C-alpha cells in the first residue's frame, strides 16, 4: 500500500499464498490495530482458510497513551510493541510449535505489552508539507505512528523526566 495505507486485501492474500506455497505449516498475520489492516488481513485470513491454508491473525493494540475509557470501539492503537509480538511468535514457530500455539504465544505477548510514543515532530507523507502541530522546543507524548494526536504536549526535558511522567 501507499504510505500510511494498509496493504490491499489481494496483497495480503498473495503473501499468505506465497508462505503456503513455500511449505509453511501455517500463516500467522501479526498486525497493528488499524481499521484497514483489520479489514484487509481479516479478508485474507478467511480467503486462505477457504483454500485450506492454516491461517490466523493476531491484532496488537498496546498503545497506552490514551486511557481505555477514551479509545472508543476501535480499541488501542498498535505501535512498536508489535515487534516484540513478532519476536515471541517467531520463537514459538522456530521451536516447531503448531499454528494455534504460535498464535496463543503472540496473543499472550500482545496482551502483556504497553507502549507510548514520544515525538519531536509528526509523521508526514513524502513530498507533502510537514504538519507544524509540534512547535520548536516541544515534544508530544503519546503521538500515533500516523501522526495521530497524542495525550499532551510539553517542553522538551531530560529523558528521565519524560519517562517518569509516562510511567
VOPA-283646 format. One record per residue (C-alpha): residue in one letter; x, y, z. Coordinates in nm, 2 decimals, always signed. Each point is the difference from the previous one (the first is absolute). Layout:
residues N
+---+--------+--------+--------+
: r :      u :      v :      w :
+---+--------+--------+--------+
: a :      X :      Y :      Z :
...
+---+--------+--------+--------+
END
This chain:
residues 167
+---+--------+--------+--------+
: r :      u :      v :      w :
+---+--------+--------+--------+
: x :  +0.00 :  +0.00 :  +0.00 :
: x :  +0.08 :  +0.37 :  -0.01 :
: x :  +0.17 :  +0.17 :  +0.30 :
: x :  -0.24 :  -0.02 :  +0.30 :
: x :  -0.23 :  -0.24 :  -0.19 :
: x :  -0.06 :  -0.37 :  +0.06 :
: x :  +0.11 :  -0.25 :  -0.26 :
: x :  -0.29 :  -0.09 :  -0.22 :
: x :  -0.20 :  -0.32 :  +0.08 :
: x :  +0.14 :  -0.15 :  -0.32 :
: x :  +0.36 :  +0.07 :  +0.11 :
: x :  -0.08 :  -0.16 :  +0.34 :
: x :  -0.14 :  -0.31 :  -0.16 :
: x :  +0.29 :  -0.02 :  -0.24 :
: x :  +0.25 :  +0.01 :  +0.29 :
: x :  -0.19 :  -0.28 :  +0.18 :
: x :  -0.01 :  -0.21 :  -0.32 :
: x :  +0.38 :  +0.05 :  -0.04 :
: x :  +0.06 :  -0.12 :  +0.35 :
: x :  -0.22 :  -0.30 :  -0.06 :
: x :  +0.17 :  -0.08 :  -0.33 :
: x :  +0.34 :  +0.02 :  +0.17 :
: x :  -0.11 :  -0.29 :  +0.22 :
: x :  -0.08 :  +0.19 :  +0.32 :
: x :  -0.23 :  -0.20 :  +0.23 :
: x :  -0.21 :  +0.31 :  +0.07 :
: x :  -0.02 :  +0.37 :  -0.04 :
: x :  -0.03 :  +0.25 :  +0.28 :
: x :  -0.06 :  +0.36 :  -0.07 :
: x :  +0.10 :  +0.23 :  +0.29 :
: x :  -0.15 :  +0.34 :  -0.07 :
: x :  -0.03 :  +0.34 :  +0.17 :
: x :  -0.36 :  +0.10 :  +0.11 :
: x :  -0.10 :  +0.22 :  -0.29 :
: x :  -0.32 :  -0.03 :  -0.19 :
: x :  +0.15 :  -0.06 :  -0.35 :
: x :  +0.24 :  -0.27 :  +0.14 :
: x :  -0.28 :  -0.18 :  +0.18 :
: x :  -0.22 :  +0.00 :  -0.31 :
: x :  +0.25 :  -0.10 :  -0.26 :
: x :  +0.19 :  -0.25 :  +0.21 :
: x :  -0.33 :  -0.14 :  +0.14 :
: x :  -0.12 :  -0.05 :  -0.36 :
: x :  +0.33 :  -0.18 :  -0.08 :
: x :  -0.04 :  -0.23 :  +0.30 :
: x :  -0.35 :  -0.10 :  -0.11 :
: x :  +0.11 :  -0.04 :  -0.36 :
: x :  +0.30 :  -0.21 :  +0.08 :
: x :  -0.20 :  -0.22 :  +0.24 :
: x :  -0.26 :  -0.06 :  -0.27 :
: x :  +0.30 :  -0.12 :  -0.22 :
: x :  +0.11 :  -0.25 :  +0.27 :
: x :  +0.29 :  +0.21 :  +0.14 :
: x :  +0.04 :  -0.01 :  +0.37 :
: x :  -0.02 :  +0.37 :  +0.08 :
: x :  -0.05 :  +0.24 :  +0.30 :
: x :  +0.03 :  +0.36 :  +0.09 :
: x :  +0.12 :  +0.18 :  +0.32 :
: x :  -0.10 :  +0.37 :  +0.04 :
: x :  +0.24 :  +0.20 :  +0.21 :
: x :  -0.14 :  +0.31 :  +0.18 :
: x :  +0.24 :  +0.09 :  +0.28 :
: x :  +0.02 :  +0.38 :  -0.02 :
: x :  -0.08 :  +0.11 :  +0.36 :
: x :  +0.02 :  +0.38 :  -0.07 :
: x :  -0.38 :  +0.03 :  -0.03 :
: x :  -0.19 :  -0.14 :  +0.30 :
: x :  -0.21 :  -0.31 :  -0.08 :
: x :  -0.33 :  +0.18 :  +0.08 :
: x :  +0.08 :  +0.26 :  -0.27 :
: x :  +0.12 :  -0.23 :  -0.29 :
: x :  -0.35 :  -0.08 :  -0.12 :
: x :  -0.11 :  -0.32 :  -0.18 :
: x :  +0.31 :  -0.02 :  -0.21 :
: x :  +0.23 :  -0.06 :  +0.30 :
: x :  +0.35 :  +0.10 :  +0.06 :
: x :  +0.24 :  +0.07 :  -0.29 :
: x :  +0.28 :  -0.23 :  -0.09 :
: x :  +0.36 :  +0.14 :  +0.04 :
: x :  +0.35 :  -0.13 :  +0.04 :
: x :  -0.11 :  -0.28 :  +0.24 :
: x :  -0.10 :  -0.19 :  -0.32 :
: x :  +0.37 :  -0.08 :  -0.05 :
: x :  +0.01 :  -0.19 :  +0.33 :
: x :  -0.31 :  -0.19 :  -0.10 :
: x :  +0.18 :  -0.10 :  -0.32 :
: x :  +0.30 :  -0.12 :  +0.20 :
: x :  -0.22 :  -0.21 :  +0.24 :
: x :  -0.19 :  -0.16 :  -0.29 :
: x :  +0.33 :  -0.06 :  -0.19 :
: x :  +0.15 :  -0.18 :  +0.30 :
: x :  -0.30 :  -0.22 :  +0.04 :
: x :  +0.01 :  -0.08 :  -0.38 :
: x :  +0.37 :  -0.07 :  +0.01 :
: x :  -0.06 :  -0.26 :  +0.27 :
: x :  -0.24 :  -0.18 :  -0.24 :
: x :  -0.32 :  +0.10 :  +0.19 :
: x :  -0.32 :  -0.05 :  -0.20 :
: x :  -0.18 :  +0.31 :  -0.12 :
: x :  -0.26 :  +0.02 :  +0.28 :
: x :  +0.29 :  +0.00 :  +0.26 :
: x :  +0.19 :  +0.26 :  -0.20 :
: x :  -0.31 :  +0.22 :  -0.01 :
: x :  -0.06 :  -0.06 :  +0.37 :
: x :  +0.36 :  +0.11 :  +0.08 :
: x :  -0.05 :  +0.31 :  -0.21 :
: x :  -0.33 :  +0.09 :  +0.16 :
: x :  +0.15 :  -0.04 :  +0.35 :
: x :  +0.28 :  +0.23 :  -0.10 :
: x :  -0.24 :  +0.25 :  -0.15 :
: x :  -0.21 :  +0.00 :  +0.31 :
: x :  +0.31 :  +0.06 :  +0.22 :
: x :  +0.15 :  +0.30 :  -0.17 :
: x :  -0.06 :  +0.37 :  +0.04 :
: x :  +0.18 :  +0.27 :  -0.19 :
: x :  -0.02 :  +0.37 :  -0.05 :
: x :  +0.17 :  +0.22 :  -0.26 :
: x :  +0.18 :  +0.33 :  +0.05 :
: x :  +0.08 :  +0.22 :  -0.30 :
: x :  +0.17 :  +0.32 :  -0.10 :
: x :  -0.21 :  +0.02 :  -0.32 :
: x :  -0.29 :  -0.17 :  -0.17 :
: x :  +0.01 :  -0.24 :  -0.28 :
: x :  -0.04 :  +0.13 :  -0.35 :
: x :  -0.07 :  -0.15 :  -0.34 :
: x :  +0.31 :  +0.03 :  -0.22 :
: x :  -0.03 :  +0.29 :  -0.24 :
: x :  -0.26 :  +0.18 :  +0.21 :
: x :  +0.04 :  +0.28 :  +0.24 :
: x :  +0.08 :  -0.10 :  +0.36 :
: x :  -0.27 :  +0.08 :  +0.25 :
: x :  +0.12 :  +0.27 :  +0.25 :
: x :  -0.21 :  -0.12 :  +0.30 :
: x :  +0.30 :  -0.05 :  +0.22 :
: x :  +0.19 :  +0.33 :  +0.06 :
: x :  +0.38 :  +0.03 :  +0.03 :
: x :  +0.10 :  -0.08 :  +0.36 :
: x :  -0.30 :  -0.23 :  +0.05 :
: x :  -0.07 :  -0.37 :  +0.00 :
: x :  -0.32 :  -0.19 :  -0.04 :
: x :  -0.06 :  -0.29 :  +0.24 :
: x :  -0.22 :  -0.28 :  -0.14 :
: x :  +0.02 :  +0.09 :  -0.37 :
: x :  -0.13 :  -0.27 :  -0.23 :
: x :  +0.22 :  -0.15 :  -0.28 :
: x :  -0.21 :  +0.17 :  -0.27 :
: x :  +0.02 :  +0.34 :  +0.18 :
: x :  -0.32 :  -0.04 :  +0.20 :
: x :  -0.02 :  +0.24 :  +0.29 :
: x :  +0.16 :  -0.11 :  +0.32 :
: x :  -0.10 :  +0.04 :  +0.37 :
: x :  +0.18 :  +0.33 :  +0.05 :
: x :  +0.28 :  +0.23 :  -0.10 :
: x :  +0.27 :  +0.14 :  +0.22 :
: x :  +0.33 :  +0.17 :  -0.01 :
: x :  +0.30 :  -0.22 :  -0.09 :
: x :  +0.15 :  -0.13 :  +0.32 :
: x :  +0.25 :  -0.26 :  +0.12 :
: x :  -0.08 :  -0.35 :  -0.11 :
: x :  -0.02 :  -0.12 :  +0.36 :
: x :  -0.26 :  +0.27 :  +0.08 :
: x :  -0.22 :  -0.09 :  -0.30 :
: x :  +0.02 :  -0.37 :  +0.07 :
: x :  -0.09 :  +0.07 :  +0.36 :
: x :  -0.32 :  +0.18 :  -0.12 :
: x :  -0.08 :  -0.29 :  -0.24 :
: x :  +0.02 :  -0.26 :  +0.27 :
+---+--------+--------+--------+
END
